[in-house]
């Protein structure tokens, strides 16, 4: 019987959700949901196959050191024996896009069983639940990701955005101001791609665009946006970079103990007067 080697990957976002893809019409097992990946071509290693497949299928760039093997599936189909190693990846560049007409969904591990999957994928679910936790929380201590200072494990807001009066200048300002926080451009959309027919750029960490600005004009009244910093040094660097990029000081780096004893923040007014804050909740 023919042995087919296929590599798959569980992409896990900062909230602990896993990306799955629905096989499009016209393909074998159409309508079933699976972990991204594909056939390992002759001369390829599984890691190389995943890097290629993720780039071609969903537009993500992954470095090989970010792929960690978790488990594997061995399943006998009528015409072949499928061997499928499953990798875990938590860091990538880009924003997941359905480049081959498939549907994509970010799903809590506990909900994976609610999606029909190929027989080879279903046995992989328990290993993911054990790794990530049933809802991205409560992971086994031996496998839990190290906590990151100043970052919550789960946010109540998926993303936010507002319009700016000068899109080009605002993009330059935020690119410079947010860089010290480890926040950069993740995705930019054109008017043809946007429901509002405007230019928009999304900033974020870990490949997820959470903070957006658009070319649809200045939003009024002014907003207050607070961004998480992982250290007090990042707060200071944000303030310096934002002012240097054209922002106006609205409160220098320092403790605000009336919120809580370790609330360390800095405030800058952006080019349209929005109050942008960087805050670290951890001690020095």
C-alpha positions, 0 to 999 in steps of 0.5 A, spaced: 500 500 500 502 506 498 505 511 504 503 518 503 507 523 507 503 529 509 505 535 514 500 539 518 500 545 523 496 548 528 497 555 528 495 558 535 494 565 536 495 569 542 488 568 545 489 560 544 485 559 538 487 554 532 486 556 525 482 550 521 481 550 513 475 548 510 476 543 504 473 547 498 468 544 493 472 540 487 477 537 492 477 530 495 473 530 502 470 537 500 467 540 506 471 537 511 475 542 516 482 540 517 489 543 519 493 547 514 498 543 511 499 539 505 503 533 501 511 533 503 514 533 496 520 528 494 526 531 497 522 536 502 522 535 509 516 536 513 518 543 515 520 545 508 513 543 506 509 547 511 513 553 510 511 552 502 504 550 503 502 556 508 505 561 504 501 558 498 495 557 501 494 562 506 499 567 505 503 566 512 511 567 512 513 562 517 521 560 519 523 553 521 525 554 528 518 556 529 515 549 527 515 545 533 513 537 532 507 535 537 504 529 535 502 525 529 496 521 525 497 514 522 491 512 518 489 507 513 485 509 507 482 504 502 487 506 497 493 509 501 496 509 508 497 516 511 502 518 515 501 526 518 506 529 523 502 535 526 507 541 528 505 547 533 506 554 531 505 560 535 509 566 531 508 568 523 508 574 519 502 576 515 495 575 516 491 569 514 488 569 507 484 564 503 488 564 497 485 558 494 478 559 495 477 555 502 474 558 508 478 559 514 476 559 522 480 561 528 477 556 533 477 554 541 480 547 541 474 545 545 470 546 539 474 543 534 470 536 535 464 541 532 467 541 525 467 535 521 474 533 519 477 527 515 479 521 519 486 522 520 485 529 523 480 527 528 485 524 533 490 530 533 484 534 537 486 531 544 493 533 544 491 540 542 486 540 548 492 538 552 497 543 550 493 549 549 487 548 554 480 547 552 479 554 551 486 557 551 486 558 558 488 553 564 493 549 560 497 544 564 503 547 568 508 543 564 506 545 557 504 552 559 507 558 555 511 562 559 507 569 562 509 575 558 509 581 562 504 586 561 500 582 556 493 579 558 492 571 555 485 573 553 482 580 550 475 582 550 476 586 544 478 583 537 480 589 534 479 596 533 480 602 528 479 609 526 479 614 521 485 619 520 485 626 516 492 624 513 493 617 512 500 617 509 503 621 515 499 617 520 501 611 517 509 613 518 507 616 525 504 610 528 509 605 524 515 609 528 511 610 535 509 603 536 515 599 534 518 600 541 512 596 543 514 590 538 508 592 534 508 593 527 504 593 520 501 586 519 496 588 513 494 593 509 488 593 505 486 597 498 480 601 497 478 595 492 479 590 498 475 594 503 468 594 505 468 602 506 472 603 500 478 606 503 486 605 505 487 601 511 493 599 515 493 594 521 498 594 526 499 588 531 504 583 534 504 575 533 501 576 526 494 579 528 492 586 526 488 589 532 489 596 531 487 599 525 487 606 522 483 608 515 483 614 510 476 615 511 477 622 514 479 624 522 474 621 527 471 625 532 471 626 538 478 624 539 479 617 542 483 614 548 487 608 546 491 604 551 496 599 548 500 594 552 507 594 553 511 589 556 516 593 560 517 600 563 523 601 558 518 600 552 513 605 555 519 610 555 521 608 548 514 609 546 514 616 548 520 618 546 519 615 539 512 618 538 514 625 540 520 624 535 515 622 530 510 628 531 506 627 536 505 631 542 507 630 549 500 629 553 503 626 560 510 623 560 512 616 563 511 615 570 507 611 575 499 612 576 498 609 583 491 612 583 490 606 578 494 601 581 501 601 585 504 598 578 501 602 573 506 605 569 504 609 563 506 615 558 501 619 553 502 622 547 497 626 542 497 623 535 497 627 529 489 628 529 489 629 537 487 622 539 490 620 546 495 614 545 497 611 551 502 605 552 502 602 559 505 596 563 502 593 569 508 589 572 513 592 577 520 594 574 
